[in-house]
C-alpha cells in the first residue's frame, strides 16, 4: 500500500520538480528499490511501478541513471549483484522505458546498466540467463525507439552470432531469430531500421536453421515460421524474404503443400502475414508477386498435384482455429486475381463463405464476412468479360456482403404466439 501511495504521488507530481526532489532527497527511493528482492511478487511489482513512474520524468531519469545519488548507486548494485529474479524485475521495468522514451534511451546508455545483460546474452553455459536476456530484447525491440536501442547498443551482432552458431541451443537460437525479425519489421514502423546487409544476414540464418531441422523439432520449426511471418508483415521485409526465398519456400510448402501437418497452422498464419494481412496495401512489387504465386503453385504441384482451391475447401472444414488462419490467408490473397480465379469456381468454398450459418461464434461470423468483402473487391478488379462468366458467384458474394456478418434473416414474418390458457 505504501508503494501504491508513493506511485500515485509521483504520478500526480510529474510537473512539480520540487515535490519530486523532496521524494528523492530522502532514503525513500532506495527503500523502494529494495522491493525488487521481495519474495512477494505483488510488493515487487508495486515497487517497480514507483520507479517506472519516477523514470518517466526528466528529473527522475537523472536521479536513477545519470546522476550520482544513493538511488542510482543502489540500482546499479542490484543489477550487478542481485539474483537473477531481481535483475529480471529491474530490466523488465527498464524495458518499458526504453520502448517509448528517447531521453530514457540516452540516459540508460550513459549509465551502463545493460552491460550485465550483454554478458548474460553471451553466456552459453546458462540457457535460462540467455533466454531471459532475449525475452527482454524482444520486448524492447517492439517499438522503433526500442529497436534502435538494441542496434546501437551493440546487441545486433551478438544476436547474429547466436543465430549462426550451430553449437547454440535450438530454443535460444530460434528466440534470437524472433528478436532479429522484429528489428527488420518493427510493429510501429513501415520500414526496416537495420541495414539491408544485416537484414539479409538474419534471414540467411533463419533459412539455414530451418533447412537443418528435423520433422520432430516442431517447436523450433514453428518459431522460425513465426519469425519469417514477423519479417513479412512489412512490405520491405516481405520483399527481402523473396530475395532469399529458400526458407519462405519451406514455409509455403508447410502451409499449402499438403493436407494436415502439425506445423501447418503456424505456417498458414505466417504466409498470411507475408501476403499482407497486416499491411494497408498487401501487394508487393511485380517481382515479389510473381515469386509469391510461383512458390505457392510449385508447393502444390510438388506435394499434392491438386488445385489450391481443394486444399482451401478442406481447411474450411477443420476446427475453428484452422478456419481462422485460412480466413486471414484468403483476405490477404484476395487482392490477387490469380487467387480469386482459383477459388471462385469451387462452389463448396463460395457456399461456405456466403452461408450465414457456417460459423456459430461472433468472431467466426465476422471473419467469414470479412472474407466475402475481400473476395467481392477482388472480383470487381476483373474486366467485364470475366465478370460475366462469374456472374452467379458475384451475385452470391455481394448478397453475403450486404447481409452482414451475423445471422440476418432473409425475410422476417410475423407469427402468432399460441399458448395454453392458465387455469387456477
Order of alpha helices (4+ residues) and beta strands (2+ residues): alpha-alpha-alpha-alpha-alpha-alpha-alpha-alpha-alpha-alpha-alpha-alpha-alpha-alpha-alpha-alpha-alpha-alpha-alpha-alpha-alpha-alpha-alpha-alpha-alpha-alpha
